[in-house]
Amino acid sequence: MGKKVKKESETPCKETFEALPVVGKTPATVVLLLSSPEEDILIKACEAIHTFAEKGDESKVSLLGLGALEPLCQLITHNNKLVRRNAFMALGIMATNGDVKSALNKIDVTPLIIDKLSLEDDTVIHEFATLCLASLSVDFVCKVQIFDNNGLPPLIKLLSSPDPDVKKNSLEIIFNLVQDYQSRLAVHELGGIPPLLELLHSDFPVIQHLTLKTLQNITTDKDTRNAFREQHGFEKLIDILNNTDFSDLHAEALQVVANCLSDSESVQLIHKDGGLTRLMDFLLTPNMPEIQSNAVKCISRVAKSSENRKVLHEHNVEKVLVELLSVADIGVKTSACQAVAAMSFHLSSKDLEFIRVSGGIPAVVQGLSSESLALRQAATQALSNLTYNNKHSAFAVFEAGGHEILVQQLNGSCPRMVANAAATLGNMARHEIICCSILSHGAIPALVEPLKSTDTQVLVNTTQCLTVLACDTEARAELQRAGGLQPLVSLLQSYHKEVLSNTCFAVHVYACEESAAVEMCKHGALEILQEINQSVNRKSSYSELAMISLLNCNLSVKYSLTGHLASTDVIVDGFYDAGKSLCTWNSDLTCTTKNTDNFTFIHTHEDSAKDVNTHWMY
């Protein structure tokens, strides 16, 4: 008999093993478990990675090296909510490390995270998803991805989340995004102003500070300022400034107020609830330089209104500004200089006189020697405005030795500072004594390099300054010796109206020296001016004046082109009439003309502009 065999069951057993607890002894083992098909294992593996990553940066980098990122990025879209939650917790904590952040930027995970912000109602997922995006959004590429994938709408919505961590993370992302213009516009268009204003009342200082920093960025846009004002944002800022319990917020609140005061509508609101008086109080706040600096910015914008200037004058604002020009803090000094610059065109002559008599101008001149570029820029701007059509201010700068430092600054690398220095020197040089001293410090050679600048304002101010300094033969000859005539002639090709006008006038002034006129013609000045004067758009009285001045060095050519001579034109050593002609200057400074009889004359200019030799050619 054969061995008896047990009969197999026809149907499989429906019983299963109970779930086994998973304990990974090493991080490498846990990372491998992220690929498991079992949901319970995935939940525990993600939880273990989150716990391990919380230990510090070394743990986060270790997980990165073990390849934990890619499976975690896949698991944030898992069907199981608990798997998603734990995966987001692990990913969010890891993303706070710089190396992990760099690796995540190479993975297209941003759209997946944004999708969960829109669809999920799990606060924990919101917290760690926004934590991850907050780390990534520092990078420009990620900011573009967030914007392009419509990340702003859900982030703005999350500003009203009941969870403070979600609010804080979402706000941080928005703050990073609004560094760029398109996001600043989008925030107010998407209704972001009301929830931001609501966050000013948060119980968490970090949220309040982030909110004010965000508002500071978005209120640089005029349309956003309008929306901010319509939501009574300006009044809420004044409430903060009037509340001593919020003293830690005052510096940042003042920065937002300064932006708002760029608009006349907000300036009118400053009178409500004693806002202007409060600003003046901040100016006098001792040992609070940041608050003082921001308050000065506000005052300078308020002072653009004549009505406000009257009120400020009653509060002795000029005296306060002069005092602030001499404080130790560089930021306060810089703001004070900026305020003086902004207010100079608006203050009365009496107020300007007070600033001068009170020692304000020497204090500004001292700022020219500061190591701070911002202070030097502000000081040169203040002096440029103070000396504009103001003889007393010009002499005050001169007596303080400011002209010597300004000449040195003409060789600086900052275009704004060079432009301001040239403008100030030009203002001061209108007074003969000061002009002579400026020239003695080498101003004209120092202006040659700025003539080669690509900055329009530098060129406008430099050409103007050169014209004012050309007070005598020696000054005009100095520009020629310094090699300044060629770059000056090159500027005749500019299509900027003010640069061209100033250049033409400078050519006219320097052309009264025969040698300078001849050299400018060698560099093609006459041909360029002929072309300009034939242009409907570029021709001006200045270009015609420059042309005549150059022609004065060759009266035969002048008569040939214009058909007449002035009573001041003196003919020496012969003269010829070529008749009506078209004149073309050659590179060797000969001028070839053809008259109506098709005779060709070649006029050569040799030792003297008045000594003309004529060669006849048939």
C-alpha positions as CSV (number, residue, x, y, z in Angstrom):
1,M,0.0,0.0,0.0
2,G,1.2,3.4,-0.8
3,K,1.8,6.1,1.7
4,K,-1.3,8.0,2.7
5,V,-1.2,11.6,1.4
6,K,-3.1,14.4,3.0
7,K,-5.8,15.8,0.7
8,E,-5.2,19.5,-0.2
9,S,-7.9,22.0,0.6
10,E,-9.7,23.1,-2.5
11,T,-10.0,26.7,-1.4
12,P,-7.1,28.9,0.0
13,C,-7.1,29.8,3.7
14,K,-8.6,33.2,4.3
15,E,-6.5,33.8,7.4
16,T,-3.5,36.2,7.3
17,F,-0.6,37.0,9.5
18,E,-0.9,39.7,12.1
19,A,1.0,42.9,11.2
20,L,4.7,42.6,12.3
21,P,6.3,45.6,14.0
22,V,9.1,47.1,11.8
23,V,12.2,48.2,13.6
24,G,15.0,49.6,11.5
25,K,18.3,49.3,13.3
26,T,20.2,51.6,10.8
27,P,19.1,54.6,8.7
28,A,20.1,52.7,5.6
29,T,17.5,50.0,6.5
30,V,14.8,52.5,7.1
31,V,15.5,54.3,3.7
32,L,15.1,50.9,2.0
33,L,11.8,50.4,3.7
34,L,10.5,53.6,1.9
35,S,10.0,51.4,-1.2
36,S,7.8,48.9,0.6
37,P,4.3,48.2,-0.8
38,E,3.0,47.9,2.8
39,E,1.3,51.1,4.0
40,D,2.0,50.3,7.7
41,I,5.7,49.9,6.9
42,L,5.8,53.2,5.0
43,I,4.1,55.1,7.8
44,K,6.6,53.8,10.4
45,A,9.6,54.3,8.0
46,C,8.7,58.0,7.3
47,E,8.1,58.5,11.0
48,A,11.6,57.1,11.8
49,I,13.2,59.3,9.2
50,H,11.5,62.3,10.6
51,T,12.7,61.5,14.1
52,F,16.3,60.8,12.9
53,A,16.4,64.0,10.8
54,E,15.4,66.1,13.8
55,K,18.7,65.2,15.5
56,G,20.6,67.7,13.4
57,D,22.2,68.6,10.1
58,E,24.6,65.6,10.2
59,S,21.6,63.3,10.3
60,K,19.9,65.2,7.4
61,V,23.0,65.0,5.2
62,S,23.4,61.3,6.1
63,L,19.8,60.6,4.9
64,L,20.5,62.6,1.7
65,G,23.5,60.4,1.0
66,L,21.4,57.2,1.5
67,G,19.0,58.4,-1.1
68,A,16.0,59.2,1.0
69,L,14.8,62.3,-1.0
70,E,13.4,60.7,-4.1
71,P,11.2,58.1,-2.4
72,L,10.0,60.8,0.1
73,C,9.1,63.1,-2.8
74,Q,7.0,60.3,-4.3
75,L,5.3,59.4,-1.0
76,I,3.9,62.9,-0.5
77,T,1.4,62.0,-3.2
78,H,0.5,58.6,-1.7
79,N,-3.2,57.6,-1.4
80,N,-2.8,57.0,2.3
81,K,-3.2,60.2,4.2
82,L,-1.0,59.1,7.1
83,V,1.8,58.1,4.7
84,R,1.5,61.5,3.1
85,R,1.6,63.3,6.4
86,N,4.6,61.5,7.7
87,A,6.4,61.9,4.4
88,F,5.8,65.6,4.5
89,M,7.1,65.8,8.1
90,A,10.3,64.0,7.1
91,L,10.8,66.1,3.9
92,G,10.0,69.4,5.6
93,I,12.6,68.8,8.4
94,M,15.3,67.6,5.9
95,A,14.7,70.7,3.7
96,T,16.0,73.0,6.4
97,N,19.5,71.8,5.6
98,G,21.4,73.6,2.9
99,D,22.7,70.5,1.1
100,V,19.3,68.9,1.1
101,K,17.8,72.1,-0.2
102,S,20.2,72.2,-3.1
103,A,19.4,68.6,-3.9
104,L,15.6,69.3,-3.8
105,N,16.0,72.2,-6.2
106,K,17.1,69.7,-8.8
107,I,14.0,67.6,-8.3
108,D,10.7,68.9,-9.7
109,V,8.9,68.6,-6.4
110,T,7.5,72.2,-6.0
111,P,4.4,71.6,-8.1
112,L,3.6,68.5,-6.1
113,I,3.8,70.4,-2.8
114,I,1.7,73.3,-4.1
115,D,-1.0,70.8,-5.2
116,K,-1.3,69.5,-1.7
117,L,-1.6,73.0,-0.3
118,S,-4.7,73.5,-2.4
119,L,-6.3,70.1,-1.7
120,E,-5.4,69.1,1.8
121,D,-7.2,70.1,4.9
122,D,-4.6,68.5,7.2
123,T,-2.9,71.1,9.3
124,V,0.2,69.0,9.8
125,I,0.7,68.6,6.1
126,H,0.2,72.3,5.6
127,E,2.8,73.0,8.3
128,F,5.6,70.8,6.9
129,A,4.7,71.5,3.2
130,T,5.1,75.2,3.8
131,L,8.2,74.6,5.9
132,C,9.7,72.8,2.9
133,L,8.7,75.6,0.5
134,A,10.0,78.3,2.9
135,S,13.5,76.7,2.7
136,L,13.3,76.3,-1.1
137,S,11.8,79.7,-1.9
138,V,15.1,81.5,-1.1
139,D,16.3,80.2,-4.5
140,F,15.2,82.3,-7.5
141,V,14.3,79.3,-9.7
142,C,12.0,77.9,-6.9
143,K,10.3,81.3,-6.6
144,V,9.6,81.3,-10.3
145,Q,8.2,77.8,-10.0
146,I,5.9,78.7,-7.1
147,F,4.6,81.7,-9.0
148,D,4.2,79.9,-12.3
149,N,2.4,77.0,-10.6
150,N,-0.1,79.3,-8.9
151,G,1.3,78.9,-5.5
152,L,0.4,82.4,-4.2
153,P,-3.4,81.8,-3.9
154,P,-3.2,78.9,-1.5
155,L,-0.4,80.6,0.4
156,I,-2.5,83.7,0.9
157,K,-5.4,81.6,2.0
158,L,-3.1,79.8,4.6
159,L,-2.3,83.2,6.2
160,S,-5.7,82.7,7.9
161,S,-4.9,79.2,9.1
162,P,-5.6,78.6,12.8
163,D,-2.1,77.1,13.2
164,P,0.6,79.7,13.9
165,D,3.3,77.6,12.3
166,V,1.4,77.4,9.0
167,K,0.9,81.2,9.1
168,K,4.6,81.8,9.8
169,N,5.8,79.4,7.1
170,S,3.3,80.8,4.5
171,L,4.3,84.3,5.4
172,E,8.0,83.5,5.0
173,I,7.4,82.1,1.5
174,I,5.4,85.2,0.5
175,F,8.1,87.4,1.9
176,N,10.7,85.6,-0.3
177,L,8.4,85.9,-3.4
178,V,7.7,89.6,-3.1
179,Q,11.3,90.5,-3.6
180,D,10.3,90.2,-7.2
181,Y,8.1,92.8,-8.9
182,Q,5.5,90.4,-10.4
183,S,4.8,88.8,-7.1
184,R,4.4,92.2,-5.4
185,L,1.7,93.0,-7.8
186,A,0.0,89.6,-7.5
187,V,-0.3,89.7,-3.7
188,H,-2.7,92.7,-3.7
189,E,-4.5,91.5,-6.8
190,L,-5.2,88.2,-5.1
191,G,-6.5,89.9,-2.0
192,G,-3.5,89.5,0.2
193,I,-3.6,92.9,1.9
194,P,-6.5,92.1,4.4
195,P,-5.0,88.9,5.8
196,L,-1.6,90.6,6.1
197,L,-3.1,93.4,8.1
198,E,-4.8,90.9,10.3
199,L,-1.5,89.3,11.1
200,L,-0.3,92.6,12.7
201,H,-2.4,91.6,15.7
202,S,-0.7,88.2,16.0
203,D,0.4,87.1,19.5
204,F,3.7,86.0,17.9
205,P,6.4,88.7,17.4
206,V,8.1,86.7,14.6
207,I,4.8,86.8,12.6
208,Q,4.4,90.5,13.2
209,H,7.9,91.3,12.1
210,L,7.6,89.1,9.0
211,T,4.3,90.8,8.2
212,L,5.9,94.3,8.4
213,K,8.9,93.2,6.3
214,T,6.5,91.9,3.6
215,L,4.4,95.1,3.7
216,Q,7.6,97.1,3.3
217,N,8.3,95.3,0.1
218,I,4.8,95.3,-1.5
219,T,4.1,99.0,-0.6
220,T,7.0,100.1,-3.0
221,D,4.3,99.6,-5.7
222,K,1.8,102.5,-6.2
223,D,-1.2,100.3,-6.9
224,T,-0.5,98.2,-3.8
225,R,-0.2,101.4,-1.7
226,N,-3.6,102.4,-2.9
227,A,-5.1,99.0,-2.0
228,F,-3.3,99.2,1.4
229,R,-4.7,102.7,2.1
230,E,-8.2,101.6,1.1
231,Q,-8.0,98.8,3.6
232,H,-7.1,101.4,6.3
233,G,-3.6,100.0,6.5
234,F,-2.0,103.4,7.1
235,E,-4.2,104.1,10.1
236,K,-3.3,100.7,11.5
237,L,0.4,101.5,11.2
238,I,-0.2,104.8,13.0
239,D,-2.0,102.9,15.8
240,I,1.1,100.7,16.2
241,L,3.4,103.7,16.3
242,N,1.1,105.3,19.0
243,N,1.2,102.1,21.1
244,T,4.2,101.8,23.4
245,D,3.5,98.1,23.9
246,F,4.6,97.6,20.2
247,S,7.9,99.5,20.5
248,D,9.7,96.5,19.0
249,L,7.7,97.0,15.8
250,H,8.2,100.7,15.5
251,A,11.3,100.6,13.3
252,E,9.8,98.3,10.7
253,A,6.4,100.1,10.9
254,L,8.1,103.4,10.1
255,Q,9.7,101.9,7.0
256,V,6.3,101.0,5.7
257,V,5.0,104.4,6.6
258,A,7.9,106.0,4.7
259,N,6.8,104.0,1.6
260,C,3.2,105.1,2.0
261,L,4.2,108.8,2.3
262,S,5.4,108.7,-1.3
263,D,1.7,109.4,-2.2
264,S,0.0,112.7,-1.4
265,E,-3.1,110.9,-0.2
266,S,-1.2,109.2,2.6
267,V,0.6,112.5,3.5
268,Q,-2.8,114.0,4.1
269,L,-3.6,111.1,6.5
270,I,-0.5,111.8,8.6
271,H,-2.3,114.7,10.3
272,K,-4.9,112.4,11.8
273,D,-4.5,111.2,15.4
274,G,-1.3,113.2,15.9
275,G,0.7,111.2,13.4
276,L,3.1,114.1,12.5
277,T,3.7,114.9,16.1
278,R,4.5,111.3,16.7
279,L,7.0,111.2,13.9
280,M,8.8,114.2,15.4
281,D,8.9,112.4,18.8
282,F,10.7,109.5,17.1
283,L,13.4,111.8,15.7
284,L,14.3,112.7,19.3
285,T,14.3,109.1,20.6
286,P,17.7,108.6,22.2
287,N,19.8,105.4,21.6
288,M,17.4,104.1,19.0
289,P,19.2,104.8,15.7
290,E,17.1,102.5,13.5
291,I,13.9,104.3,14.6
292,Q,15.5,107.7,14.2
293,S,16.7,106.8,10.7
294,N,13.3,105.6,9.5
295,A,11.6,108.5,11.1
296,V,13.8,110.9,9.2
297,K,12.9,109.1,5.9
298,C,9.2,109.8,6.8
299,I,9.8,113.4,7.6
300,S,11.6,114.1,4.3
301,R,8.6,112.8,2.4
302,V,6.2,114.7,4.5
303,A,8.1,117.9,3.8
304,K,7.2,117.8,0.1
305,S,4.0,119.5,1.0
306,S,4.1,123.3,1.8
307,E,1.4,122.9,4.4
308,N,3.4,120.1,6.2
309,R,6.6,122.1,6.0
310,K,4.9,124.8,7.9
311,V,4.0,122.4,10.7
312,L,7.4,120.8,10.6
313,H,9.0,124.2,10.9
314,E,6.9,124.8,14.1
315,H,8.4,121.6,15.4
316,N,12.0,122.9,14.7
317,V,12.6,120.2,12.2
318,E,15.6,122.0,10.7
319,K,17.3,122.2,14.1
320,V,16.7,118.5,14.7
321,L,18.1,117.6,11.3
322,V,21.3,119.6,11.9
323,E,21.7,117.7,15.2
324,L,21.2,114.4,13.5
325,L,23.9,115.2,10.9
326,S,26.5,115.1,13.7
327,V,25.4,111.9,15.5
328,A,27.8,108.9,15.6
329,D,25.5,106.4,13.9
330,I,26.1,106.2,10.1
331,G,22.6,105.2,9.3
332,V,21.1,108.2,11.0
333,K,23.6,110.5,9.4
334,T,22.8,109.0,6.0
335,S,19.1,109.5,6.5
336,A,19.6,113.0,7.7
337,C,21.6,113.8,4.5
338,Q,18.9,112.3,2.4
339,A,16.3,114.4,4.2
340,V,18.3,117.6,3.6
341,A,18.7,116.6,0.0
342,A,15.0,115.9,-0.4
343,M,13.9,119.1,1.4
344,S,16.4,121.5,-0.1
345,F,14.2,122.3,-3.1
346,H,11.2,122.8,-0.9
347,L,12.6,124.7,2.1
348,S,12.5,128.5,2.1
349,S,15.7,130.6,1.8
350,K,15.3,131.3,5.5
351,D,15.2,127.6,6.4
352,L,18.2,126.9,4.2
353,E,20.0,129.8,5.9
354,F,19.3,128.3,9.3
355,I,20.8,125.0,8.2
356,R,23.9,126.8,7.0
357,V,24.3,129.0,10.0
358,S,23.7,126.1,12.4
359,G,26.7,124.2,11.0
360,G,24.7,121.8,8.8
361,I,26.8,122.2,5.7
362,P,30.2,121.5,7.3
363,A,28.5,118.4,8.9
364,V,27.4,117.3,5.4
365,V,30.9,117.9,4.0
366,Q,32.3,115.7,6.7
367,G,30.2,112.9,5.3
368,L,32.1,113.1,2.0
369,S,35.1,111.4,3.7
370,S,33.1,108.6,5.3
371,E,33.9,105.0,4.7
372,S,30.2,104.4,4.0
373,L,29.4,104.6,0.3
374,A,25.7,105.3,1.2
375,L,26.6,108.3,3.3
376,R,29.0,109.6,0.7
377,Q,26.3,109.3,-1.9
378,A,23.7,111.1,0.3
379,A,26.2,113.8,1.2
380,T,27.0,114.6,-2.4
381,Q,23.3,114.7,-3.3
382,A,22.6,117.0,-0.4
383,L,25.4,119.4,-1.4
384,S,24.3,119.3,-5.0
385,N,20.8,120.4,-4.0
386,L,21.9,122.9,-1.3
387,T,24.3,124.7,-3.7
388,Y,21.8,124.9,-6.6
389,N,21.3,128.7,-7.2
390,N,22.4,129.4,-3.7
391,K,25.5,131.5,-3.3
392,H,25.7,131.3,0.5
393,S,25.6,127.5,0.5
394,A,28.2,127.4,-2.2
395,F,30.6,129.5,-0.2
396,A,29.8,127.4,2.9
397,V,30.9,124.3,1.1
398,F,34.0,126.1,-0.2
399,E,35.0,127.3,3.3
400,A,34.6,123.8,4.6
401,G,37.0,122.5,2.0
402,G,34.3,120.4,0.3
403,H,35.4,121.3,-3.3
404,E,38.7,119.5,-2.7
405,I,37.0,116.3,-1.7
406,L,34.5,116.6,-4.5
407,V,37.2,116.8,-7.2
408,Q,38.7,113.6,-5.8
409,Q,35.3,111.9,-6.0
410,L,35.1,112.6,-9.8
411,N,37.3,109.5,-10.2
412,G,35.1,107.3,-8.1
413,S,33.4,104.1,-9.4
414,C,29.9,105.0,-8.3
415,P,28.1,106.8,-11.1
416,R,25.6,108.4,-8.8
417,M,28.3,109.9,-6.6
418,V,30.3,111.1,-9.7
419,A,27.2,112.8,-11.1
420,N,26.4,114.6,-7.8
421,A,30.1,115.7,-7.4
422,A,30.1,117.2,-10.9
423,A,26.8,118.9,-10.3
424,T,28.0,120.4,-7.0
425,L,31.3,121.6,-8.5
426,G,29.4,123.1,-11.4
427,N,27.1,125.0,-9.0
428,M,30.0,126.3,-7.0
429,A,32.2,127.2,-10.0
430,R,29.7,130.0,-11.0
431,H,31.5,132.1,-8.4
432,E,34.9,133.3,-9.7
433,I,36.9,132.8,-6.5
434,I,35.6,129.3,-6.0
435,C,36.1,128.5,-9.6
436,C,39.8,129.4,-9.5
437,S,40.3,127.2,-6.4
438,I,38.4,124.2,-8.0
439,L,40.7,124.5,-11.1
440,S,43.8,124.6,-8.9
441,H,42.9,121.2,-7.5
442,G,42.8,119.6,-11.0
443,A,39.1,119.5,-11.7
444,I,39.4,119.6,-15.5
445,P,41.7,116.6,-15.8
446,A,39.5,114.8,-13.3
447,L,36.5,115.4,-15.5
448,V,38.0,113.7,-18.6
449,E,37.2,110.1,-17.4
450,P,33.6,110.9,-16.5
451,L,33.2,112.1,-20.2
452,K,33.6,108.5,-21.2
453,S,30.9,107.3,-18.9
454,T,27.8,105.4,-20.1
455,D,25.6,106.9,-17.4
456,T,23.4,109.7,-18.7
457,Q,23.3,111.8,-15.6
458,V,27.1,111.6,-15.3
459,L,27.4,112.9,-18.8
460,V,24.8,115.7,-18.3
461,N,26.5,117.0,-15.2
462,T,30.1,116.6,-16.4
463,T,29.5,118.5,-19.7
464,Q,27.7,121.2,-17.7
465,C,30.5,121.4,-15.2
466,L,33.2,121.6,-17.9
467,T,31.4,124.5,-19.5
468,V,31.2,126.5,-16.3
469,L,34.9,125.9,-15.5
470,A,36.0,127.1,-19.0
471,C,36.5,130.6,-17.5
472,D,39.8,131.5,-19.1
473,T,42.3,130.5,-21.8
474,E,44.3,128.4,-19.4
475,A,41.3,126.4,-18.3
476,R,40.3,125.6,-21.9
477,A,43.8,124.7,-22.8
478,E,43.9,122.3,-19.8
479,L,41.1,120.2,-21.2
480,Q,43.0,119.9,-24.5
481,R,46.2,118.9,-22.7
482,A,44.3,116.3,-20.6
483,G,43.0,114.6,-23.8
484,G,39.4,115.6,-23.1
485,L,38.5,117.0,-26.5
486,Q,38.1,113.6,-28.3
487,P,35.6,112.2,-25.7
488,L,33.8,115.5,-25.8
489,V,33.4,115.3,-29.6
490,S,32.3,111.7,-29.3
491,L,29.4,112.8,-27.2
492,L,28.1,114.8,-30.2
493,Q,26.8,111.5,-31.4
494,S,24.5,111.1,-28.4
495,Y,20.8,110.8,-29.0
496,H,20.0,112.0,-25.4
497,K,18.7,115.5,-25.8
498,E,20.2,117.1,-22.7
499,V,23.6,115.4,-23.2
500,L,23.7,116.6,-26.8
501,S,22.7,120.2,-25.9
502,N,25.3,120.4,-23.1
503,T,28.0,118.9,-25.3
504,C,27.2,121.4,-28.2
505,F,27.4,124.3,-25.7
506,A,30.8,122.9,-24.3
507,V,32.1,122.6,-27.9
508,H,31.0,126.2,-28.5
509,V,32.9,127.4,-25.4
510,Y,36.1,125.5,-26.0
511,A,36.2,126.3,-29.7
512,C,37.0,129.9,-29.0
513,E,40.6,128.6,-28.6
514,E,41.9,128.1,-32.2
515,S,44.0,125.1,-31.3
516,A,41.1,123.4,-29.6
517,A,38.8,124.1,-32.5
518,V,41.3,122.6,-35.0
519,E,41.7,119.5,-32.8
520,M,37.9,119.0,-32.5
521,C,37.6,119.3,-36.3
522,K,40.3,116.6,-36.6
523,H,38.2,114.4,-34.5
524,G,35.2,114.9,-36.8
525,A,33.2,117.5,-34.9
526,L,32.3,119.5,-38.0
527,E,31.0,116.6,-39.9
528,I,28.9,115.4,-37.0
529,L,27.5,118.9,-36.4
530,Q,26.6,119.2,-40.1
531,E,24.7,116.0,-39.8
532,I,23.0,117.1,-36.6
533,N,22.0,120.5,-38.2
534,Q,20.4,118.7,-41.1
535,S,18.3,116.6,-38.8
536,V,14.8,117.8,-37.9
537,N,14.8,116.1,-34.5
538,R,18.4,116.7,-33.3
539,K,19.0,120.2,-34.6
540,S,18.9,123.0,-31.9
541,S,20.2,126.5,-31.3
542,Y,23.1,124.9,-29.4
543,S,24.2,122.7,-32.3
544,E,24.1,125.7,-34.6
545,L,26.1,127.7,-32.1
546,A,28.8,125.0,-31.9
547,M,28.9,124.8,-35.7
548,I,29.5,128.6,-36.1
549,S,32.2,128.5,-33.4
550,L,34.1,125.8,-35.2
551,L,33.8,127.6,-38.5
552,N,35.2,130.7,-37.0
553,C,38.6,129.1,-37.3
554,N,38.2,128.9,-41.1
555,L,36.4,131.9,-42.4
556,S,36.4,130.8,-46.1
557,V,34.6,127.6,-45.2
558,K,32.3,129.5,-42.9
559,Y,31.3,131.9,-45.8
560,S,31.0,129.0,-48.2
561,L,28.5,127.2,-45.9
562,T,26.6,130.1,-44.4
563,G,26.8,132.7,-47.1
564,H,27.8,135.5,-44.7
565,L,30.3,136.6,-42.1
566,A,29.8,138.3,-38.8
567,S,31.1,141.8,-38.1
568,T,33.5,140.2,-35.6
569,D,35.1,137.9,-38.2
570,V,38.5,139.4,-39.0
571,I,40.0,138.3,-42.3
572,V,43.8,137.8,-42.2
573,D,46.3,136.8,-45.0
574,G,43.8,136.5,-47.8
575,F,40.3,135.3,-48.4
576,Y,38.5,133.6,-51.2
577,D,34.8,133.1,-52.0
578,A,34.1,129.5,-53.2
579,G,30.5,130.3,-53.8
580,K,27.6,128.2,-52.6
581,S,29.1,124.8,-51.9
582,L,28.9,121.5,-50.1
583,C,31.9,121.2,-47.8
584,T,33.3,117.9,-46.6
585,W,36.2,117.8,-44.1
586,N,38.9,115.3,-44.8
587,S,40.9,113.4,-42.2
588,D,44.0,115.6,-42.8
589,L,41.9,118.7,-41.9
590,T,41.5,119.7,-45.5
591,C,38.0,120.7,-46.6
592,T,36.9,119.8,-50.1
593,T,34.1,121.9,-51.6
594,K,32.3,121.9,-54.9
595,N,30.7,125.1,-56.2
596,T,27.9,125.5,-58.7
597,D,30.4,125.6,-61.6
598,N,31.7,122.2,-60.6
599,F,35.1,123.7,-59.7
600,T,36.7,121.9,-56.8
601,F,38.7,123.7,-54.1
602,I,40.8,122.1,-51.5
603,H,41.3,124.4,-48.5
604,T,44.1,123.6,-46.1
605,H,44.4,124.8,-42.6
606,E,48.0,125.1,-41.5
607,D,49.6,127.1,-38.7
608,S,46.8,129.6,-38.2
609,A,43.1,129.5,-38.6
610,K,43.4,132.9,-40.4
611,D,46.2,131.8,-42.7
612,V,44.4,130.1,-45.7
613,N,46.1,128.5,-48.6
614,T,44.0,127.6,-51.6
615,H,44.8,125.0,-54.2
616,W,42.8,125.0,-57.5
617,M,41.9,121.7,-59.2
618,Y,40.0,121.3,-62.5
